[in-house]
Amino acid sequence: MAVASIRRPREFVFPASEHAMDRMFEELGEDDLRKLATEFIEALEQSRAKDDLVPVYRVLEAWYRTTLLRRDPDHARLTSEATDRAEGRIPGEAATQTVDELRDEISRRRAS
């Protein structure tokens, strides 16, 4: 969600329901919670400097979206494949796709 500015605390709306945000915090491990806390404090400092809560919103939204992605059963495999590809390796078990096949897969995932 694109947010232009949040000047007053009463304008601040969490990126998901309160229940969903609670679940996000429950799913994060200690390392992730430390990273979240660090990013949150940095965002709060930016928010104070700008008199705008958008940086805080963006941190919460990014971590919420991260937890959603991690729930995907293929997340670990896809992350490993992406890391291998970024390092110039094509994983042996990775299926290659034509551009058309990739477009079709993206369309199917968006539709579901």
KATAUR-V124761 format. One record per helix or strand. SS is the DSSP state (a for helix, b for strand). FROM is the first residue (numbers start at 1). TO is the last residue. Records with the same first field share a line. If there is no record, write none. Layout:
SS=FROM-TO ; FROM-TO
This chain:
a=9-11 ; 18-27 ; 30-50 ; 54-70 ; 75-86 ; 99-111
